[in-house]
Amino acid sequence: MLILFRWIVVLGLAFQSVMVFSASPEQKSAIGAGSILEAAERIDLLVEAGLQAQNLDRNELAPDNVFARRVYLDIAGRIPTYVELKQFLNLNSENKRAELIDELLDSEGYVSNFYNYWADILRVKSRGRRTIMVSYQDWIKESLRVNTPYDAFVREMITSEGYVWDDPAVGYYLRDAGMPLDNMSNTAQVFLGTRMQCAQCHDHPFDKWTQKEYYHMASYTFGLQAQLPYGKVPISQDFQRIQRGLAQKAIREGATKQEARKSAQPTAAQRRVVRDLLTPMTAQAAELDRDLRLPDDYQYKNAKPKQKMEPKTPFGGEARIGKNDDQREVYADWMTSSENPRFSTVIANRLWKKAMGVGLIEPVDNFTDDTVASNPDLMNYLTELMIDYDFDMKQYLRTLFNTRTYQSLVPVDTPEPDETYYFQGPILRRMTAEQLWDSLLTLAVIDLDERVGIEPQLRKARAGEQLMEDHVDRLESLDSAALYGMVKKLAELETRFVSFEKIYRQQLQNATTDKERNELRKEYRKVRTQKNQAMELYLAKMNGEDTTEMEQSFGSMNSGGMMAGNAGGKAKDSEAMIEMRRDPRWRGVSPGLVRASEIISPAPPGHFLRQFGQSDREIIENSNDEASVTQALRLLNGETLYWLIKQNSALSRSVQETGNARKRMDVIFSSFFARTPTPRERELMGAQFQEYGNSRGYRQLLTALMNTQEFRFIQ
């Protein structure tokens, strides 16, 4: 009877699925409508049907403490503090899980965690070629904070152009500056789940894509040049016209053409000055009048080498470009349309994997026409749900986290990469590098989410981007003829710098120790910085600015050498920064102890995040969760224990506010694992404290707990 009942349920759900997904377009708009809990229940029914078809049972419901730790990590990217855990466990509300999900989705923790998620996918770097892109990072965070619909989020990136400080989404193109075809490949893989890279050089050997189709699609965005050649910058073109005018004037005054051209030709020092002036202006994306053509060695009969490629989509509806249409606008409309056969499914599947640990389709970015989800009816429903929610990612995630499927216990055995999983519950996962870092800091730093904008390297990058913006504003405010005259003045400074540079290189070559070489490099950077600051000072004066403060910061010219005075002038701390340093909660806490999302992207080599698998941002989703000996040594012998045992650490405060030793042990275990210790654990820890004393025993306990698999995994 039980088997018969299961097949009745399966057949009934299949019938419902057919009825729903053969509905008319008008009826489709109502799919997934209703409350979050109704949609969550529908998902659970579809999961249950898949389980019953395999004679599997759903796992038991996870207890409140396990759920709390899991949902904090999955939404906020960190473990709950002891206080947060106790507050949740002590609530009597029947809807407390749904209420916690809502609270976390509206928190800064959500912004931080999902920024890390998208930074891995989009390969976000704080510094790019000739540019800095902190504004791009801020834009991603703000898009998450205000809950920009996913289709609008993608559309902003695809249609962006200009400087990153004016249109931050243009960081998406600047990330691939000089590589427009690679950028198209990344776009197809990330947003359409389609790997077309192979078709850049030849017809795809394992999929249907041809090289011609690849070039048709790439032509939509090829006109946008991310990072301009110096000669395409308007001021550079103005300078060329001035030089031609000077040459013509010399000819009128009796010079030969050769003499005139030579007299108007800029010197090497002047060319270097122009390069320094224009470099920040090249760090933009602009539409240029250029066509995409097939390569010279194109070998197929369906087109000719060097043939011009018109924009054309490889699948789905057509994206025709009218006479007055913007190509990228048309392309973005086609890509983000709810009618696109892949766009909606890809993001629905990606976020399902983010919540459950495994996608219904794996890999999440390698769809083909033959791809079949592990539960097709569920995948169809989730896709329609995403569309019905108007690509509201928070609403979609809220639904997933409210399912009984998500709130079930994890299975004992993690599925193998090539094994079909039917979602008895979310799978057991190791924390990402960012989650582990943020969780350790949750134990170490009080009110961690409030520490923003203070990490030194990111502050330096932000200041550098501001300098670039100021530089460009000053250049664009000046007459080209005045700037041309300025180039001649700055050429004198450049000539002296070139002489210094020659001496520096000779000294560096003759240096015999690393100390000597490092000191020489430090001095070189100092002088180069001063030279660049002198250029900014000239620019500011030509704009009529009061340069008193700049002169005090940068230093001034003197006759005894290149420059004297302050080498760089440290940027003034903001009032918020000063207040943060004075705050007693963070007395003695390093400014580098901030959430992973507040650290320069990617973190420097050797940083905790990189050691534990953070992506180097070179390849899409390049992070990893592989264990290593260096990770174990870092947790055993690194700085983390020192953070935790400090008197003003979050953990120490919680322990100090607790009475007897037994309750303190409860606080410690609850802070790490969201549970109290077992009798056996109490016995073992008691023996340690008795043998080594309270201070050493406490350090040993913390070292042991943060090195456990239980701490590093999301149950």
C-alpha positions in Angstrom: 0.0 0.0 0.0 2.9 2.4 0.8 4.5 1.8 -2.6 1.1 2.3 -4.3 0.5 5.5 -2.4 4.0 6.9 -3.4 3.3 6.3 -7.1 -0.1 7.9 -6.8 1.6 11.0 -5.3 4.2 11.0 -8.1 1.7 10.6 -10.8 -0.6 13.3 -9.3 2.3 15.8 -9.1 3.4 15.0 -12.6 -0.2 15.6 -13.8 -0.2 18.9 -11.9 3.1 19.8 -13.4 1.8 19.2 -17.0 -1.3 21.2 -16.2 0.7 24.2 -15.0 3.5 24.2 -17.5 1.2 23.8 -20.5 -0.7 26.9 -19.4 -1.3 29.9 -21.6 1.0 33.0 -21.3 -1.8 34.8 -19.3 -2.0 31.9 -16.9 1.8 31.6 -16.6 2.0 35.1 -15.0 0.1 33.6 -12.0 2.5 30.7 -11.5 4.1 30.9 -8.1 1.8 33.7 -7.0 0.6 33.7 -3.4 2.5 33.7 -0.2 6.1 32.7 0.3 5.0 29.7 2.3 2.7 28.5 -0.4 5.5 28.6 -2.9 7.8 26.9 -0.5 5.3 24.2 0.1 5.0 23.7 -3.7 8.8 23.3 -3.9 8.7 20.7 -1.1 6.0 18.7 -2.9 8.1 18.6 -6.1 11.2 17.6 -4.1 9.1 14.9 -2.3 7.9 13.5 -5.7 11.5 13.2 -6.8 12.5 11.4 -3.6 9.6 9.0 -3.7 10.4 8.1 -7.3 13.8 7.0 -6.0 12.3 5.3 -2.9 14.1 7.9 -0.7 12.8 9.7 2.4 13.3 13.3 3.3 15.7 13.9 6.2 14.3 14.9 9.6 13.8 18.5 10.4 16.9 20.2 11.7 16.6 21.4 15.3 16.6 25.2 16.0 20.2 25.5 16.9 21.4 23.7 13.7 19.0 25.8 11.6 20.2 29.0 13.2 23.9 28.4 12.5 23.2 27.2 9.0 21.0 30.1 8.0 23.4 32.7 9.5 26.2 31.2 7.4 24.1 30.9 4.2 22.5 34.4 4.4 24.8 36.6 6.5 28.0 34.7 5.7 29.1 34.1 9.3 28.1 32.2 12.4 25.7 33.8 14.9 27.1 35.5 18.0 26.3 33.9 21.3 23.7 36.6 22.0 22.1 36.3 18.6 21.8 32.5 19.0 20.3 32.7 22.5 17.8 35.4 21.4 16.6 33.1 18.6 16.4 30.0 20.7 14.5 31.8 23.4 11.8 33.1 21.1 8.3 31.5 21.5 7.0 32.6 18.1 5.7 29.8 15.8 7.1 31.8 12.9 10.5 32.5 14.4 12.4 30.7 11.5 10.7 32.8 8.9 11.2 35.9 11.0 15.0 35.2 11.3 15.2 34.6 7.5 13.6 38.0 6.9 15.8 39.7 9.4 19.0 38.3 7.9 17.9 39.1 4.3 17.5 42.7 5.3 20.9 42.8 7.1 24.3 44.1 6.1 25.5 40.6 6.5 23.4 39.6 3.5 25.1 42.4 1.4 28.5 41.2 2.5 28.0 37.5 1.9 26.4 37.8 -1.5 28.9 40.4 -2.6 31.5 37.7 -2.0 29.4 35.3 -4.0 29.1 37.7 -7.0 32.8 38.8 -6.7 33.8 35.2 -7.3 31.5 34.8 -10.3 32.3 38.2 -11.9 36.0 38.0 -11.0 35.9 41.4 -9.3 39.2 43.1 -8.8 39.8 46.3 -6.9 42.6 47.3 -9.4 42.4 46.8 -13.1 44.6 47.8 -16.1 45.4 51.5 -15.7 42.5 51.9 -13.4 41.0 51.3 -10.0 37.5 49.9 -9.6 36.4 50.3 -6.0 33.3 52.0 -7.3 32.4 48.9 -9.1 32.6 46.9 -5.9 30.5 49.5 -4.1 27.9 49.4 -6.9 27.5 45.6 -6.5 27.1 46.0 -2.8 24.5 48.8 -3.2 22.6 46.7 -5.8 22.3 44.0 -3.2 21.4 46.4 -0.5 18.5 48.0 -2.4 17.6 44.6 -3.9 18.0 45.6 -7.6 16.1 43.0 -9.6 18.6 40.5 -11.2 17.6 41.4 -14.8 18.2 45.1 -14.1 21.5 44.3 -12.4 22.7 42.4 -15.4 21.3 45.0 -17.8 23.1 47.8 -16.1 26.4 46.0 -16.6 25.8 45.2 -20.3 24.7 48.8 -21.2 27.3 50.6 -19.1 30.0 52.9 -20.5 32.3 55.7 -19.4 34.4 56.1 -16.3 33.9 53.7 -13.4 33.2 56.6 -11.0 30.5 57.9 -13.3 28.9 54.6 -14.2 30.3 52.0 -11.7 28.7 49.1 -13.6 31.3 49.7 -16.4 33.7 47.8 -14.2 32.2 44.7 -15.8 33.8 45.7 -19.1 37.0 47.3 -17.6 37.6 43.9 -15.8 38.3 42.5 -19.3 39.9 45.6 -20.8 41.5 44.8 -24.2 39.7 41.4 -24.4 36.3 42.0 -25.9 35.9 38.5 -27.2 36.8 37.0 -23.9 34.3 39.3 -22.2 31.6 38.0 -24.5 32.5 34.4 -23.6 32.3 35.3 -19.9 29.0 37.0 -20.4 27.5 33.9 -22.1 28.9 31.6 -19.4 27.8 33.6 -16.3 24.4 34.9 -17.4 23.3 32.3 -20.0 25.0 29.2 -18.6 26.6 28.6 -22.0 30.3 27.9 -22.6 31.2 29.2 -26.0 34.9 29.9 -25.5 36.0 27.1 -27.8 34.0 28.6 -30.7 36.2 31.7 -30.5 38.9 29.8 -32.5 37.0 27.0 -34.2 33.6 25.3 -34.2 32.8 23.9 -30.8 33.9 20.2 -30.7 31.4 19.2 -28.0 28.5 21.6 -28.5 26.6 23.0 -31.5 28.1 26.4 -31.5 30.0 27.5 -34.6 32.8 30.0 -34.8 30.5 32.1 -37.0 27.8 32.1 -34.4 30.3 33.2 -31.8 31.4 36.2 -33.8 27.8 37.1 -34.6 27.0 37.3 -30.9 30.3 39.1 -30.0 29.5 41.8 -32.5 26.8 43.2 -30.2 29.3 44.6 -27.8 32.5 44.7 -29.9 32.0 48.4 -30.6 32.5 49.2 -26.9 36.3 49.5 -26.3 37.1 49.0 -22.6 40.3 51.1 -22.1 41.0 53.5 -24.9 44.2 53.7 -26.9 46.0 57.0 -26.1 45.3 58.2 -29.6 41.5 57.9 -29.1 41.4 60.2 -26.1 40.0 63.6 -27.3 42.8 65.6 -25.7 45.4 63.5 -27.5 43.6 64.2 -30.8 43.5 68.0 -29.9 47.3 67.8 -29.3 47.8 66.2 -32.7 45.8 69.1 -34.4 48.0 71.6 -32.5 51.1 69.9 -33.7 49.9 70.0 -37.3 49.0 73.7 -36.9 52.5 74.4 -35.6 54.0 72.5 -38.6 51.9 74.5 -41.1 52.9 77.7 -39.4 56.6 76.8 -39.7 56.1 76.1 -43.4 54.5 79.5 -43.9 57.5 81.0 -42.2 59.8 79.4 -44.7 60.7 76.0 -43.2 60.7 72.9 -45.3 58.1 70.2 -44.6 60.7 68.0 -43.1 62.0 70.8 -40.8 58.5 71.8 -39.9 57.5 68.2 -38.9 60.7 67.9 -36.9 60.2 71.2 -35.1 56.6 70.2 -34.2 57.5 66.7 -33.1 57.3 66.4 -29.3 60.4 65.4 -27.4 60.7 62.0 -25.6 60.1 63.9 -22.3 57.0 65.6 -23.7 55.7 62.2 -24.9 56.1 60.8 -21.4 54.3 63.7 -19.9 51.4 63.3 -22.3 51.3 59.6 -21.4 51.1 60.4 -17.7 48.5 63.0 -18.3 46.3 60.8 -20.4 46.6 57.4 -18.7 43.7 58.1 -16.3 41.6 59.2 -19.3 42.2 55.9 -21.1 40.6 54.1 -18.2 37.1 54.2 -19.6 34.8 52.3 -21.9 33.5 54.1 -25.0 31.7 53.2 -28.1 34.0 53.4 -31.1 33.2 53.0 -34.8 34.7 49.6 -35.4 33.4 46.4 -36.9 34.1 42.9 -35.9 35.4 40.7 -38.6 36.2 37.0 -38.9 39.9 36.1 -38.4 42.3 36.0 -41.3 42.6 32.2 -41.1 38.8 31.5 -41.0 38.5 28.0 -42.4 34.8 27.2 -42.8 32.7 27.5 -46.0 29.8 29.3 -44.4 31.7 32.6 -44.5 34.9 34.2 -45.8 38.0 35.4 -43.8 37.8 39.0 -42.7 34.0 39.0 -43.4 32.2 41.6 -41.3 29.9 40.1 -38.7 26.5 41.6 -38.1 24.9 41.1 -34.6 22.8 38.0 -34.4 21.7 35.8 -31.4 22.6 32.1 -31.4 19.4 30.9 -29.7 16.0 32.2 -28.4 14.2 35.1 -30.0 15.8 37.4 -32.5 17.4 40.7 -31.4 17.1 42.8 -34.4 18.7 46.2 -34.5 16.7 49.1 -35.9 18.1 52.2 -37.6 18.1 54.2 -34.4 18.7 51.4 -31.9 21.7 51.0 -29.6 23.2 47.6 -30.3 24.0 46.9 -26.6 20.5 48.0 -25.5 19.0 45.5 -27.9 21.4 42.9 -26.8 20.7 43.5 -23.1 16.9 43.4 -23.8 17.3 40.0 -25.5 19.6 38.6 -22.8 17.5 39.6 -19.7 14.1 38.9 -21.2 11.9 36.4 -19.3 11.4 34.8 -22.7 15.1 34.0 -23.0 15.3 30.2 -22.6 18.4 30.2 -20.4 18.6 33.5 -18.6 15.9 32.8 -16.0 16.8 29.1 -15.5 20.5 29.9 -14.9 19.9 32.3 -12.1 17.2 30.1 -10.5 19.6 27.2 -10.6 22.5 29.2 -9.3 20.7 30.4 -6.2 19.2 27.0 -5.6 22.8 25.7 -5.4 23.8 28.6 -3.2 21.1 27.5 -0.7 21.2 23.7 -1.1 24.9 23.1 -2.0 24.1 21.3 -5.3 22.4 22.6 -8.4 19.5 20.9 -10.1 21.7 21.3 -13.2 25.4 20.7 -12.8 27.6 22.4 -13.8 25.5 25.6 -13.3 27.2 27.3 -16.3 27.4 24.6 -18.9 23.9 24.2 -20.3 23.4 22.4 -23.6 20.3 21.5 -25.6 20.5 18.0 -24.0 20.8 19.2 -20.4 18.2 17.7 -18.1 17.7 18.7 -14.5 17.8 16.1 -11.8 14.2 17.1 -11.1 12.8 18.7 -14.3 9.5 19.7 -12.9 11.1 21.4 -9.9 13.6 23.3 -12.2 10.7 24.4 -14.4 8.8 25.7 -11.4 11.8 27.5 -9.9 12.4 29.2 -13.3 8.7 30.3 -13.5 8.9 31.4 -9.8 11.9 33.6 -10.6 10.1 35.2 -13.5 6.9 35.6 -11.4 9.0 37.4 -8.7 10.3 39.8 -11.4 13.8 38.5 -10.7 13.6 39.6 -7.1 16.6 37.6 -5.7 15.7 38.2 -2.1 12.1 37.0 -2.5 13.4 33.9 -4.3 15.9 33.1 -1.6 13.3 33.8 1.1 11.2 31.1 -0.5 14.0 28.6 -0.7 15.1 29.2 2.9 11.5 28.7 4.1 11.2 25.3 2.5 11.1 22.1 4.6 13.8 20.9 2.2 16.3 23.6 3.2 15.4 23.2 6.9 16.0 19.4 6.9 19.1 17.8 8.3 22.1 17.3 6.0 22.7 13.8 4.7 25.4 11.7 6.3 27.1 11.1 2.9 27.9 14.0 0.6 27.1 13.1 -3.1 30.0 12.6 -5.5 30.4 15.2 -8.2 28.9 12.9 -10.9 26.2 11.5 -8.7 22.6 12.7 -9.0 21.3 14.1 -5.7 17.6 14.3 -4.9 17.7 16.7 -2.0 16.8 14.8 1.2 18.2 18.0 2.7 20.9 20.5 1.8 24.3 18.9 1.6 27.1 19.2 4.1 29.5 21.9 2.9 32.8 23.4 4.2 32.6 27.1 4.8 34.1 29.2 2.0 37.3 31.1 2.8 35.2 34.3 3.4 32.7 32.5 5.7 35.5 31.0 7.8 37.3 34.4 8.0 34.1 36.2 8.9 33.1 33.6 11.4 36.4 33.7 13.2 36.1 37.5 13.3 32.6 37.2 14.7 34.2 35.4 17.7 37.0 38.0 17.9 35.4 41.4 17.0 32.3 43.0 18.6 29.7 44.3 16.2 31.8 43.2 13.2 29.3 44.4 10.5 29.8 48.0 11.6 33.5 48.0 10.7 33.5 49.4 7.2 35.8 51.5 5.1 38.9 51.1 7.3 41.0 48.3 5.7 44.2 50.0 4.6 44.7 48.6 1.2 41.1 49.2 0.1 41.3 52.7 1.6 44.4 53.3 -0.5 42.7 52.0 -3.6 39.6 54.2 -2.9 41.9 57.2 -2.5 43.6 56.3 -5.8 40.4 56.2 -7.7 39.4 59.6 -6.3 42.8 61.0 -7.4 42.1 59.6 -10.9 38.6 61.2 -11.0 40.0 64.6 -9.8 42.8 64.4 -12.4 40.3 63.7 -15.3 38.0 66.5 -14.0 40.9 69.0 -14.1 42.0 67.9 -17.6 38.5 68.2 -19.0 38.1 71.7 -17.5 41.1 73.1 -19.3 41.6 74.4 -22.8 43.7 72.1 -25.0 46.1 74.9 -26.0 46.7 75.7 -22.3 47.3 72.0 -21.6 49.7 71.8 -24.5 51.7 74.6 -23.0 51.7 72.8 -19.7 53.2 69.8 -21.3 56.3 71.8 -22.3 56.7 73.1 -18.7 56.4 69.6 -17.2 58.8 68.2 -19.7 61.6 69.9 -17.8 60.6 68.0 -14.7 60.3 64.8 -16.7 63.8 65.3 -18.1 65.2 65.5 -14.5 63.2 62.4 -13.5 64.6 60.5 -16.5 68.1 61.4 -15.4 67.3 60.2 -11.9 65.8 57.0 -13.3 69.0 56.2 -15.2 71.1 56.6 -12.0 68.5 54.5 -10.1 68.7 51.6 -12.6 72.5 51.6 -12.5 72.5 51.6 -8.7 69.9 48.8 -8.6 72.1 46.7 -10.9 75.1 47.3 -8.7 73.4 46.6 -5.4 74.6 43.5 -3.7 72.0 42.9 -0.9 68.3 42.7 -0.7 68.3 45.6 1.8 70.1 47.9 -0.6 67.7 47.0 -3.4 64.6 47.5 -1.3 65.8 50.9 -0.1 66.5 51.9 -3.7 63.1 50.8 -4.8 61.5 52.7 -1.9 63.3 55.9 -2.9 62.4 55.4 -6.5 58.7 55.1 -5.7 59.0 58.1 -3.5 60.4 60.3 -6.2 58.0 59.0 -8.9 55.1 59.8 -6.5 56.5 63.3 -6.0 56.8 63.8 -9.8 53.1 62.8 -10.3 52.0 65.0 -7.4 53.8 68.0 -9.0 51.8 67.4 -12.2 48.6 67.5 -10.2 49.7 70.7 -8.5 50.2 72.3 -11.9 46.8 71.1 -13.1 45.1 72.4 -10.0 46.8 75.8 -10.3 45.7 76.1 -13.9 42.2 75.4 -12.8 42.4 78.3 -10.3 42.2 76.1 -7.3 43.7 77.0 -3.9 46.7 74.7 -3.8 47.9 75.5 -0.3 46.8 72.2 1.2 48.1 70.3 -1.8 51.5 72.0 -1.5 51.8 71.2 2.1 50.9 67.5 1.4 52.9 67.0 -1.8 56.0 69.0 -1.1 57.5 71.6 -3.4 60.2 71.9 -6.0 63.8 73.0 -5.0 67.0 73.5 -6.7 68.9 70.9 -4.9 67.2 67.8 -6.3 64.1 66.4 -7.8 61.7 67.4 -5.0 61.7 68.0 -1.3 59.1 67.6 1.3 56.5 65.0 2.1 56.8 62.0 -0.3 53.1 61.3 -0.4 51.1 63.1 2.2 48.9 60.6 4.0 45.2 61.0 3.3 43.4 62.6 6.2 41.3 60.2 8.2 37.5 60.8 8.0 35.6 61.6 11.1 34.0 58.2 10.9 37.5 56.6 10.8 38.6 58.6 13.8 35.5 57.7 15.8 36.0 54.0 14.9 39.6 54.1 16.3 38.4 55.8 19.5 35.5 53.3 20.0 36.2 51.2 23.1 34.7 48.2 21.4 37.6 48.1 19.0 40.5 49.4 21.1 43.7 47.7 19.9 41.9 45.9 17.0 43.8 46.1 13.8 42.1 47.9 10.9 42.6 44.8 8.8 40.2 42.8 11.0 37.1 43.5 8.9 34.7 41.3 6.9 36.1 39.7 3.7 33.9 42.0 1.6 35.7 45.0 3.1 39.2 43.7 2.1 40.8 44.6 -1.2 39.8 42.1 -4.0 41.4 39.7 -4.2 43.2 39.6 -0.9 47.0 39.8 -1.2 48.9 36.5 -1.6 49.5 34.9 1.8 46.4 36.4 3.4 44.2 34.1 5.4 41.5 34.3 2.7 43.8 33.2 -0.1 45.3 30.4 2.0 41.8 29.0 2.6 40.7 29.1 -1.0 39.5 32.6 -2.0 39.5 33.0 -5.8 42.4 34.9 -7.4 39.6 36.5 -9.6 41.2 35.2 -12.8 38.7 32.5 -13.7 34.9 32.4 -13.1 34.1 30.9 -9.7 37.7 30.0 -9.0 37.4 29.6 -5.2 38.0 26.2 -3.7 37.3 24.5 -0.4 40.2 22.0 -0.5 42.0 21.3 2.8 45.7 21.7 3.1 48.5 21.4 5.6 49.1 25.2 5.4 45.5 25.8 6.5 45.9 23.5 9.5 49.2 25.2 10.5 47.6 28.6 10.1 44.8 27.7 12.5 47.2 25.9 15.0 50.0 28.5 15.0 48.6 31.6 13.4 47.2 34.9 14.7 43.6 33.7 15.1 44.0 32.4 18.7 45.5 35.8 19.7 42.3 37.5 18.4 40.0 35.3 20.4 41.8 35.4 23.8 42.1 39.2 23.9 40.1 40.7 26.8 37.9 42.8 24.5 37.1 40.0 22.0 33.5 39.2 21.4 34.0 35.7 22.8 35.9 36.9 25.9 33.1 39.4 26.6 30.4 36.7 26.5 32.5 34.4 28.7 33.2 37.2 31.2 29.5 38.0 31.5 28.7 34.4 32.5 28.8 33.0 36.0 30.2 29.6 36.8 32.6 27.4 34.8 29.9 25.1 33.5 28.0 28.0 32.0 31.2 29.4 30.5 31.8 26.1 28.8 28.3 26.3 27.4 29.0 29.8 26.1 32.2 28.7 24.4 30.7 25.7 22.7 27.5 27.6 21.7 29.6 30.3 20.2 31.6 27.9 18.0 29.0 25.1 17.3 25.6 26.5 18.3 25.3 23.7 20.9 26.3 22.9 24.4 29.1 20.4 25.1 28.4 16.7 25.5 29.2 15.0 28.9 32.3 13.5 27.3 33.5 16.9 26.0 33.0 18.4 29.5 35.0 15.5 31.0 37.9 16.0 28.5 38.0 19.8 28.9 37.8 19.5 32.7 40.9 17.3 32.6 42.8 19.8 30.4 42.0 22.7 32.7 43.0 20.7 35.8 46.3 19.6 34.2 47.4 22.9 32.6 45.5 25.5 34.5 42.8 28.0 33.4 44.9 30.2 31.1 46.6 27.5 29.1 43.7 25.2 29.2 41.5 28.0 27.8 43.9 28.6 24.9 44.1 24.9 24.2 40.3 24.6 24.2 39.9 27.4 21.7 42.6 26.0 19.4 41.0 22.6 19.5 37.5 24.0 18.7 38.4 26.1 15.7 40.4 23.2 14.2 37.4 20.8 14.3 35.5 19.8 11.2 32.3 20.7 13.1 33.4 24.3 13.2 34.5 24.5 9.6 31.5 22.8 8.1 27.9 24.0 7.5 25.5 21.4 8.8 
